[in-house]
Amino acid sequence: MFLIDAHLDLAMNAMEWNRDLRLPVSVLRERETGMTDKPDRMKGTVSLPALRKGNIGLVVATQIARVVQPGSALPGWLSPQQAWAQTQAQLSWYREMEACGEMAQVTDLPSLESHLASWNGGGNETQPVGYILSLEGADSLVTLDHLHIAHGNGLRAIGPAHYGPGRYANGTDATGGLNAEGKALLREMQQLDIILDATHLCDDAFWDAMEVFDGTIWASHNNCRALVNHNRQFSDDMIRALIEKKAVIGGALDAWMMVPGWQRGISDPREMQCSLEKMVDHIDHICQIAGNTLHAGIGTDLDGAFGKEQSPYDIDTIDDIAILPELLQRRGYTEQDCRNIASGNWLRVLREAWREDIPD
């Protein structure tokens, strides 16, 4: 079954982790033998060959660069200009992957349909992986002029916040609504038909965004607070608000978001019974609130600064998510339900968002 992963930090892994993602995961792990600078060294799960093996033919791929104040406990850059330059380096990596036939950028309805036709035509082990460019945290947008430059480079979705306080919005573990610059950013995004990614918005900023933004919304990688009680997750009321906005929510595979009581660097996935079934629990919760399967998807975040040590124990590489439709069917979901969750819901949102860009 064709799969879409709505959140991968591919360029961050390539540029900051120094991973050549054209190689198999096994080779990447071998190359990192003895390295200890990152918690997931020798435990990575994502590469372009693994995406192809799992029939994950389209991904939402990020640029990411946070701005922090001196002395912050969070990693990041000390000026918006530095953060912007980092995102441009990440953009250059995506362009290089396009140049060598490893990836293909999808920016509008014609490029989407063309990519789907080529991928479904067979021989996917050599097909470029399609990617939609997203910005995780808007700190790097020095001005709204930079937003227009980014849009011209193919940026099609933005999550205004990440962790902590941001230049435009506050994110996970922070509080406070959108500031004036954040509201202006959302209004300009709406004019450019850029998708708002509600992931990581703190509760205050989330509700402000629901009021201010009247464009296309999704949540690329977010789980349910009713199952894991933390502000990183969506409450049932937030899920209902997103459903009302016709949004899709992508289930994430970061173990601490999947099972309660997870302790980073201490907990073990098998001991915590963290398997892909837990992702199905979160997806099912969204579907039960919606009363249908039209608002749940997949957004694994499997390369988001963690690896096998913080992934479901039945994940070795990202291609293992191909078993999700089978797990859903065991819960009574139909084949069409599975296709909705695997890719159909993301495709519906994209087609609706981009249809007006097609001339009459």
N, C-alpha and C positions, 0 to 999 in steps of 0.2 A: 504494500500500500504506500502511495506517495505521502511523504511527511514534510511538514514545514516546522522548523525550529525558529521561534520568534525572538530568541535572544542568545547570541553568542558573541563573546569578546575576542574575536579572532585576531584583529590587528594588535590589540594589547598583548596577547600571547606572543605574537610574532616579534613585536618591537621591544617589549619590556622583559619578556621571558626568553627572548632569543630562540624561539622555536620555529623551525622550518616546517610549516604545516603542510607542505607538499608531500611529506614523508609519512609512512605508517606510524601509528601510535607506538608500536613496539620499538621502533628505531629512536623515536624521540625520548622514550624512557631510558633506553640504553645510553644515549648521549648524555643524559643527566646523572649518570651514576656518580655518587659521591658529592653531588651538589646539595647545599643546604640553605641557599639564600631565599628560597620560596618554600612554603609548606607543602606544595604539591609536586616537588621535584621527584622524578621517577614514577609519578602516579597520575600523569595527565591522561585524559580520556578522549580528546578531540583532535582530529586532523581532517584534512580534505578527503583523503582516501576512505577514512571511516565514515564520513558523511555519505559518500557515494555508496558504500557498502550497505548502509542502512536505508537507502532510497530517500535520503533527506536532501531533496533536490533544490530547496529554496530556504534561505535563512535570513533573519534580520540580524545584521552584523553591525557592531558598534564602533563608534569613536568615543573615547572617554578620557577626560583629563580634568580633575577637580582642582579648584583654587582654594588654598587654605591660608590661614593666618600663621605667622611665625610661631613655632612652639606647639602647633596643633598635633594631637595624637593621630590624626588621620593623615595618610600619605597624600601628597598633592603638590601643586605648583604655587609659587608665591606671587604670581601675577596672572591676570587674564591673558596677557600677550604670550607668556610662556605656555600656558595651557592651550591656547589657539595653535601655537607652533607644533605642540605635541599631536594635536588632532590632525594637523596637516601631514605630519610624518606618517600617521596611521592611514590617512587617505592615500598617500603615495604607495604604501604597501598593497592596498587593495588594487590600485592601478597596475602595479607590477604583476599581481596575480591574474589580472585580466590580460595583460600583455603576453603572458606565457600560457594562456588558455586554461588556467585552473579555476577561474571564477568569471562570472558575467554579471554586471550590474543591471538591476531591474529598477526602472524609475517611473514607468508609466504603463498604461494598459497595453499598448502594442508590444513593448519589451516583455511584459509579464506573459502574455499569451504566446509569444514567440518562444520564450524559454520553456514554458510548460509543454508546448508541442514538441520541441527538440528533446526534452528530457524523457517524455513518455514515448518517444519514438524508438527507444531501445539503445543498447550500448552505453548505459549510464556510467559504466566504470571509467569512461574517458570523457564524459560530458563535464563542462564547467559547472560548478556549483553556483546557482543564482544567489545574489545577495541584494537586500534592500538596506540602504545605509541609514543608520539611526545614531543619534547622539544621546548618550547616557549621562545626564547631568549637563545643564546648559552653561555652566560657569565659563567655559572657553569662548563663548560668544562675546567678544569684547564690546561690540555695539550691535544694534539691529542691522547695520550695514553688513556685518559679518554673517548674520543670519541669511541675508540675500546671497552672499558669496557661497555659503554652504549649500543653500538650495540649488544654486547653479551647478554645484559639483555633485548633485544627486541626493542630497540629504532629504529624506522623506518622513522621518519620525523623530520626535524629541521627547525625552523625559526631562522635565525642567530641573529635577533634583536627583541627588544620589544619597549618600550618607551625610548626616550632619547638616549644618547651616550652609545655604548656597547663596550665590549672588542674585538669583531670581526667585528661588523658592527653597523652603526647608524640607529636608528629606528624613530618612529613617533615623530614629533616635533624637530628632529635634522637634521643636514645636513652633507654631506661628504660621500665619497665612501668607499668601502671595504678597510681595511688596509691589510698589508701583511699577518698577521695572519688569517684574514677573507678569503682571497683568498686561503690560504693553507687549511683552514677548508673545503671550498667548494670542493677543489680538492680531499681531503680525503673522504668526503661524497660521491662523485661520485664513487670513487673506491669501497666503501662499499654498493653502491646502496641505499643510504639513500635519501629519497625524500627531496627536497628543498622546504620549505614553504616560499613563497615570501611575506606573510602577514607581515606588520609592517616595512618592509624595507623602509627607506627614499628614495626619488627619486634617489639621487646619488648612493646609495648602490644598489638599484633595478637594475639600468642600468648596473652597474658593474657586478652584479650577472648574468644578462642575457647573458653577454659576456663570463664570466668565466665558468659558470656551463653548462654542456652538458648532465646532467642526467634528471631524472624525476622531474617535477616541479608541484606544485599546490599552491593555495592560499586558506587556510582553512577557513578564515573568513574575507571577505573584500567586501566593497560596492563601489559605483561609484561616482567619483568626479564630474561628470556632473550633478548629482542630489543633492549632498551635498558637497560643495566646501571646502575641508579640505585635508591636506597632508596625513591624515590617509587613504584616499580613493584612488582608482586607477583612473588615467586619462584614457581617451579613448585610447591614444597611448600605455599606459602600458597594458591595456586590450588586445589590438591587439597583442602586443608582447607575452603575455601569451598564447593567442590563437595559435599563430604561433609555440609556444613551446608545443602545445597539452595539455595545462594545463586546470584545472577546478578551478573555483572561487566559493567559498561558500558564499552565502548571509548571513550577520550577522543581529542579532536582537537587537543590542544595539541602543536605540532610537536616541542618538545624531548622529549616523552614518546613520540614516534612513531618517530623516527630517531636513531641514535647519533651523538654528536659535535656536536649542535646547540649553538651559542653564541648566547645571547640578545642581541638588538640587533645582531648581526653576520651570522648565517646567513640565507640566503635560501631560502624553501621550494622553489623550482624547482631551484636549484643543488644543494640537498640531496636532490632527488628525493622530496620529501615530498608525497605525493598520498593520496587516499582509499584507494588500494590498500594503503598502509601500515597503515591502520586494519584493513583486512581481514586483513592478516598477523597482527595481534594477536588479532583475533576468532578466526581460524582456529587459532592456538596454543591458546587456551582450549578450543576445541571438540575439538582433537586430544587434549588431556589428559583431557577429560571422556569422550571417545568418543561424543559426541552434540552436538546443538545446543541443549541445554536450559539452559545456564549462561552464555550470552553475550548481551549487549544493547548498547544505544547510550547513552552519557552524554557528550555532546560537550564540555561546558565551554567552548563557543565564545565566551562573553562573560565569561570568567574573567580579566579584566584583560589580554587580548590580542585582536588582530584579524587582519586578512589578513596582517600581517607575520609572524605566528607560527601560521598555519593551513595546511592542505594547499593547494597552489597551485590545485587545481581546485575550491576553495570560494570563491565570491564572497559569497553569503549562505547562511544556515543551510538554506534550502530545497533547496540542492544535495545534501544528504545523502540525498535521495530516490533517488539513483542507487545507493545501497549494495546493495539487493537484486539489481540487475542485476550488480554486480561479484561478489557472492557466487555467483550462478548460473554465472558464467563459470568459477568455481573448482570447479563440480560440485555446489554446494548446491541442494537441491530447493526448490520454491516453499514448501513447509511449513517447511523449515529457515529460509528467509528470513523467513517470518512469525513464527517463534519469536524470531529475533534482533531483528526490527524492533519488535515489541511484545508478542508472545505470552508470552515468558518473564517480563517485568515483570508482566503481567496475572495470570499464574499465581501469582506470589509474593504479589501484593496480594490476590487472591481467597482464597488459603489463609490469609493473615494475618488477614483481616477476616471470614471466614466465621463464626467463632464469635461475632461481634458481632450476628448476626442471631438474633432470638428464635425459639424453636420454634413 
